[in-house]
Amino acid sequence: MAGNMKVSIVTPEKAMWEGEADLVIARSPEGEFGIMRGHIPFLAALVPGLITVVEGGGRQQYIVPGGFLEASGPVDDYHVIVLADDAEEAGDIDAAEAIKRIEQAQREKDEDVDQHAEAKMRAAMAGPQLRRD
């Protein structure tokens, strides 16, 4: 179809979904956004949440704990690539379980950030100190 764009949702282990779609909806730290064919070139970090792929009258949803979305290309060959840390088809679980998994992914991401910040602080404290006399 002329209105569609190529979409790929991939994890380090496998391609979760590939095909053509009319719209991709995702969430970044700045909020939810949608990409349609011809959108300006776009790169966004993803936060834990749903990736929704709208194709014709249907939609596919995937739960992702984070990753990146890249959208670019000429209008006649436009593509969106979601590079997710992991992905699970949301259709396999109910809404309450999806929310639980998204919240767990956010907690794990926050713990990783806290551990990284603590490691940087410890490294800075252990490093040579500059003195001003």
C-alpha positions as CSV (number, residue, x, y, z in Angstrom):
1,M,0.0,0.0,0.0
2,A,1.2,3.5,-0.8
3,G,0.4,4.8,2.7
4,N,2.5,2.2,4.6
5,M,6.0,2.2,5.9
6,K,8.3,-0.6,6.7
7,V,8.5,-1.5,10.4
8,S,10.8,-3.8,12.4
9,I,10.7,-4.6,16.1
10,V,13.9,-6.4,17.0
11,T,15.6,-7.5,20.2
12,P,19.2,-8.8,20.6
13,E,17.8,-12.3,20.2
14,K,15.3,-12.1,17.3
15,A,13.1,-10.0,15.1
16,M,9.7,-9.8,16.9
17,W,7.7,-8.3,14.1
18,E,8.4,-7.1,10.6
19,G,6.0,-5.8,8.1
20,E,4.2,-2.7,6.8
21,A,2.2,-0.4,9.0
22,D,0.3,2.9,8.9
23,L,1.4,4.1,12.4
24,V,3.8,3.2,15.2
25,I,3.1,4.5,18.8
26,A,5.8,4.4,21.5
27,R,6.8,6.2,24.6
28,S,10.0,8.2,25.3
29,P,11.1,10.0,28.5
30,E,9.4,13.1,27.0
31,G,6.0,11.3,26.5
32,E,4.1,9.2,24.0
33,F,4.6,9.9,20.3
34,G,3.4,8.5,17.0
35,I,5.3,8.0,13.7
36,M,3.6,7.9,10.3
37,R,5.3,7.6,6.9
38,G,7.2,10.7,5.9
39,H,7.8,11.9,9.5
40,I,11.0,13.9,9.8
41,P,14.0,11.7,10.7
42,F,13.6,10.8,14.3
43,L,15.6,9.0,17.0
44,A,14.2,8.4,20.5
45,A,15.1,6.5,23.6
46,L,12.3,4.3,24.8
47,V,11.0,3.9,28.3
48,P,9.3,0.8,29.6
49,G,5.9,0.6,28.0
50,L,3.9,-0.5,24.9
51,I,4.9,-0.3,21.3
52,T,1.7,-0.2,19.2
53,V,1.9,-1.0,15.5
54,V,-1.3,0.0,13.6
55,E,-1.8,-1.8,10.2
56,G,-5.0,-1.4,8.3
57,G,-7.8,-2.2,10.7
58,G,-5.6,-4.2,13.1
59,R,-3.0,-3.5,15.7
60,Q,-0.1,-5.4,17.4
61,Q,1.2,-4.4,20.8
62,Y,4.5,-5.3,22.4
63,I,5.7,-4.7,25.9
64,V,9.3,-3.4,25.9
65,P,11.5,-2.5,28.9
66,G,13.4,0.1,26.9
67,G,15.5,0.6,23.8
68,F,15.5,3.0,20.9
69,L,13.3,3.9,17.9
70,E,14.7,5.2,14.7
71,A,12.6,6.5,11.8
72,S,13.9,7.8,8.5
73,G,14.1,7.4,4.8
74,P,12.5,9.0,1.7
75,V,8.7,9.0,1.6
76,D,8.6,6.1,-0.8
77,D,10.9,4.0,1.3
78,Y,10.2,5.1,4.8
79,H,11.1,2.8,7.7
80,V,10.8,2.6,11.5
81,I,13.1,0.3,13.5
82,V,12.5,-0.4,17.1
83,L,15.7,-1.8,18.8
84,A,14.2,-3.1,22.1
85,D,16.2,-4.5,25.0
86,D,13.5,-7.2,25.1
87,A,9.9,-7.5,23.8
88,E,6.8,-9.6,24.5
89,E,3.6,-9.6,22.5
90,A,1.0,-7.9,24.7
91,G,-1.8,-9.9,23.1
92,D,-0.6,-12.9,25.0
93,I,-1.3,-11.3,28.4
94,D,-4.2,-9.3,30.0
95,A,-4.0,-5.6,30.8
96,A,-3.3,-6.0,34.5
97,E,-0.4,-8.3,33.8
98,A,0.9,-5.9,31.1
99,I,0.9,-3.0,33.6
100,K,2.6,-5.2,36.2
101,R,5.4,-6.1,33.8
102,I,5.9,-2.5,32.6
103,E,6.1,-1.3,36.2
104,Q,8.7,-4.1,37.0
105,A,10.7,-3.1,34.0
106,Q,10.7,0.5,35.2
107,R,11.8,-0.5,38.7
108,E,14.7,-2.6,37.2
109,K,15.7,0.3,35.0
110,D,15.7,2.7,38.0
111,E,17.9,0.2,40.0
112,D,20.4,0.0,37.1
113,V,20.6,3.8,37.0
114,D,21.1,4.0,40.8
115,Q,23.8,1.3,40.6
116,H,25.6,3.1,37.7
117,A,25.4,6.5,39.6
118,E,26.8,4.9,42.8
119,A,29.6,3.2,40.8
120,K,30.6,6.5,39.2
121,M,30.5,8.3,42.6
122,R,32.8,5.6,44.1
123,A,35.2,5.8,41.2
124,A,35.4,9.5,41.5
125,M,36.0,9.3,45.2
126,A,38.7,6.7,44.8
127,G,40.5,8.6,42.0
128,P,43.3,11.0,42.5
129,Q,42.2,14.3,44.1
130,L,43.2,17.6,42.7
131,R,44.5,20.0,45.4
132,R,44.5,23.7,45.3
133,D,46.9,25.2,47.7
